[in-house]
Amino acid sequence: MNTIRTAMLLAAMTALFMGVGFLIGGPGGMMIALVIAAGTNLFSYWNADKMVLSMNRAVEVDEKNAPEYYAIVQALAKQAGLPMPKTYLIDSPQPNAFATGRNPQNAAVAASTGLLQRLTHEEVAAVMAHELAHVQHRDTLTMTIVATFAGAISMLGNFAFFLGGNRDNNPFGFVGVLAAMIVAPFAAMIVQMAVSRTREYEADRRGAEICGHPLWLASALDKIARGAERIPNPDAERNPAMAHLFIINPLHGERMDSLFSTHPATENRIAALQEMARQMGDSAPRTAERRAPVPPRADEQQSAGPWGKPAAPEQSAEPAKPNSNPWGRNPTGPKGRWS
C-alpha cells in the first residue's frame, strides 16, 4: 500500500513540476520540467538521504564514539525487527531528530546533541523508536523525496522571472510567471505538509509500541517542542523544505495545528499518546519493566530503565542545563568525539 501511495505522490509532484514549467515557458517549459522531474526522481531515490544528512552536517557514530546512543538505537531496531540503521549525530543545541533512507536496509537515523543532552535516557529511546517507526513504515523515502521536490519547485517558482516570461514561449506572459512564483511554492508546501502530518501520528503510535511506553514519547515531544521554540536551528532555517523530516518542526513560528503547519500540534500528539497509555495501562512510564526490550543487569535496581540504567528523576518544567557529553560516557571503553 505504501508503494502505491509513494508512486501516486511522485506522479502528483511530477505533474505539479510540469505545471509550473508550463506556466513559465509554455509547452517547451513543460517538457523541460518533465526532464528535470525525471532526473529529480532518480537523484532523490539514490542520493536524497545523503544530501539531507550533509545539509544538516550529520556525523556518523558507532559504539566506540557514542556507545549509549548507539546501544539505544541497536536495541530498538532489534525490538522492531529492523536492520541496524546507520546512526548519526547533529552538532546542534536544538533538541530534534529525523530518519532518512530509501528502505530499511539503507536507512539512517540522526539525533542532535541538544536532544541527547536535554532528554532522559527513556525519552531519547522513545524518540528514536519514533524514527524507527518511520523506517518501518517506509516513510523515509517518501518524505525525503517530497523534501527534494518541494525544494526544487519552490526554487523554480522563486526564479520564475529568470526562467520565463517571454511571450513567444509563454502563452500566459507575465501572469503565468507571477502565478508560478506564488502558486508553485504554496502547492509544494501543501503537499509536503499533508504527507508529514498524517505520518507523524502513525509514527507516534508505532514508536510507542516499539519502546513500550507512550508516556515516554509524550514527555519527549513536550521537551523537544519547548526547546525548538527557544533554540534556533540555522541549518533548518536555510533549508525549510526539510522541516517535515524532523520529529518536531525545527522552524520558529510553526505551532498551530492548521493547514499551514508541517506537523500536527504537539498538544494533540501528546493527547493521543496519553490516551494510548491509558488503553495500555502504562501509568508509570519511567519504572515499568514489562515491555523493556533489554532487561536490566543483575547488579542494578529493579526500577532501572530498559537499558539497565537507574530511572531518571522527574525534571522541572525548564530543561536542565546539559551535561558536557552525557551520551558518550563510557568509563571503561574507548572515548570518541562525544565522550
N, C-alpha and C positions, 0 to 999 in steps of 0.2 A: 504493500500500500504506500509506504514511504517513497519507493522508487517511482510510482505513478505520480505522486504529488510533486516530487522533485522535477520530473520531466515536464509536468504541466507548468510549474513555476518557471523553469528555464524557457519554455515556449512563450509564456507571458512576458518575461523580461526581454526576450529577443524581439517580440512584437513591439514592445514599448520602445526599444532601442531603434528599431526600424521606423517607427512613427516619428520619433524625434528627428531622424535623418531626413524623412520626407518633408517635415515642416521647415527644416533648414535648407535643404538642397533639392527638393523635389524628388522625382524618380531616381535620378543619379545619386542623390544623397541617401535615399533609402537603400540602394544596392551597396553603397559603401558601408552603411551602418550594418547591413547583413553580414558582410565580410568581417567587420570588426567584431560583431557579436559572436560569430563562429570562433574567431580567434580568442575572444574573451572566455568562451565556454571551455575551450581546450586548456587555456592557461589556468583558469580557475580550478579545473579538475586536478591538475597535476601540481600546481605551484602556489595556489592561493594561501594554503596553510603556512608555507614558508614566508610568504610576503607579510601575512598578519603577524607572525612571530617576530619578523625582522622590524616591522614598523613599531612594535612595542618594545624593541630591544630586549627580547627574552633570551635568557641564557639557560642552556640545558644543564641539568644537575643529575646526580645519581646518589647511590647510597654512601659514597665517600665524602662528598662535599655538602650534602643536605640530608643526612641519614633519617631523621624523624619524618620530615616532609615526604621523602621518597617512600618510607615504610608505610605511611598512611595511604598513599596512592596505590601501592602494591597490594596492601591488604584489602582495600575496597575493590580493586579490579578483580582480585580472586573471588571476593564475595559476590560480585556481579557476573562472574563467568566471562570476563573480558580479557583479551591480551593486555599485557602491561603496556600502557601508553608511554610515549616519551614525556618526560617531566621537566617543566621549565619554571624559572623564577624571573619575575619582572622587578627590576630595581625601582620601585615607586612607593612613596609613602601612603598613597590611597589604597585602602583595602579593596581588592577586587580579584576576579578570576575569570577565565574563559577556557573553552575547549575548541579544538580545530582538528582538521584532518578529513581525508576523503572517505575513510571507512575505519572500523575498529582496529584493523590490522595496521593502519597508518595514522593513528590518532596521536594527539598531543594535548596535554593539559598544562595550564600556566596559572600560577598564583603570584600575586605581588608580595613583596617583602612586607608591605604595610598590612596585608591580610594575616600573614604568619605572625607578625608582632602583636597585633591588636586582638586576635581571637584566641579562644581557648583551644586546646587540643581537639576536643569533641566538636566544636564549631567548625574548625578547619576541616575535619573529617566530613562533616555534613556538606560543606561547600564543594569539596572535591567529589563527593558522591553525586551531587547535582550535576557537576560537569561530566562525570562518567555516564550519567543518565542520558545526556545529550549524545555522547558517543554511542551508547547502546541503541538509542532511537535513530541513529544515523542523521541527526540534525546537523552535525558539524559540517558536512559537505554542503547542505542546502544553505545554511546560514553564512558560510564563508563565501559561497558563490553569490549570494544576494548582496553581501558587502562589496564584493568586487564590481558587480553590475551597478549597484546603486552609486558607487563612487564614479564609475565610468559615465553613467547617464547624467549625473549631476555636473561632472566636469564638462560634458558635451553641451549641456544647457548653459553653463556659465560662460563658455567660449563661443556661444552661438553667433555673436557678432563677427567673430573672426572666421567662422566656418561657413557662413551662408549669408543670405540676404540679397543676393544678386537676382534681379527679376528674370534674367534669362534662364536661370537654373531653378528658381524657386517661385512657383505659381502664387504663393501666399505673400511674397515680398517681406517687408518689414514686420507685418502682422504675424507671419509664420515664425520668424526669428524670435519675436517677442514672446509668442506662445511657447516656443521651445524653451526659452530662458526661464519662464515662470512654471509651466506645466511639468516639464521633464524632471527637475529635481523633486518637485512635490509628489509626482506619481511614484518615483523611485522610493521616496521616503515612506509613502503609504504601504507599498508592497513590503518594504523592509520591516515596518512596524507590525504589519499583520502576521508575518512569518514568526517574528520573535515573540510577540505577546502570547500567542496560542501555545507555543512550545515551552515557554517558561513554566507555566502551570504544570504541564506534564512532566517536565524535568524535576520540578519540586517534588511532585508525588513520588516518582520513581527514585529520586535521590534519597528521600526519607525512607523508602523501603530498603534501599541498599545499606544505609548506615543503621537503620533500625529505630531511629528516634526522630520523629518530625519536629519536636521542640528544639533539637539541636540546630536544625536548619532555620527555624523561625527566629531563634536568638541571633544566629549569624547574619541573617538578612537585615535585622534591625540594626546591628552594629555597622554592617557594611554601608547601608543606606545613610546613616548618620555621618559616617566617615567620608563618604563620597560627596555629601553636601558641603563639607568644610574644606576638604583637601582636593586641590585641582589635580588633574591628570593631563599634563601638556601634550603627551603623545596622542591621547584620545581626542583632545580638543583640535589637534591638527588634522585628524583623520576621523571625522564624525560618522562616516559610513560604517565604521567598525563598532559603534556603540552597542548595537543589539547583540554582539557576541558575548558581552560581559554578563555576569550574573546580576549585577545592578548597573543601571545606566551610569557611566563614568562622567557624563557631561553635566554641567551645572544647569539648574532651571528646568529639570525634567521630572516633576513629581506627580503631576495629575494623571489619574487613570483615564485618559481620554484618547481620542484618535491620534493625537499628536505626541504621544509618549511611546518610546521604543520598548518599554517594559510595562507590565501591569503595576498598579500601585503596590508598594511594599506592604501596606496595611492589609490589602486584600489577599496577598500571598501568605502573609503570616496568619490571617484568619483561617484560610483554607488548611494550613498546616496544623493549626490548633484543633480544628475540627477533626482532622485525620488522627491526631494524637488521642483525642477523646475516644474515637472509634477503636483505636488500637489499645487503649488503656495505658498509654505512655504518659504517666503523670510525674515521673522522676527521671528526666532525661539525662542527668549527669551521673547517676549512680546505677541505673538499671543495667543488668548484665545479660538479660535473657536473649538479646539479639546480637550480641557483640561478635563481630567477625573474627576476632583474635582473642583468645582467653587471657586473663591476667596471669602473670608469673606467680609461682607458688610463694615467693618471698614478699609479695606485696598484698596490701589490704584488699578485702573483698569489694570495697567501694571504689576500686580503681576504675578508670575508664577503659574502653575496649582495646586500647593498645598497651595495657599494662602500666599506665601512669596514674597516680592518685588523682581523684576527681578535683577539678579546679574549683576554687571557692566562687561564690556569686560575686559578680563585679558590679560596681556602681554604674549609674547611667552614663557617666563620662568614661570613655575608653582610658584604660590605664596607660601610663607612659610606657612606651615599648622598651623591652629589654634590648640589649645590644644586638644579639642574633639568636633568638630563642630556639629556632628550628634547625640550627646547625650544630647544637651541642652534642658532643659525643666524647665523653671524658676518656674513654679507653681506646678509641679508634682514631683513624686519620682525620685531620681537620682540613676543611676546604674554605672556600670563599665566604660561606655563611656560618662558619664555626665560631 
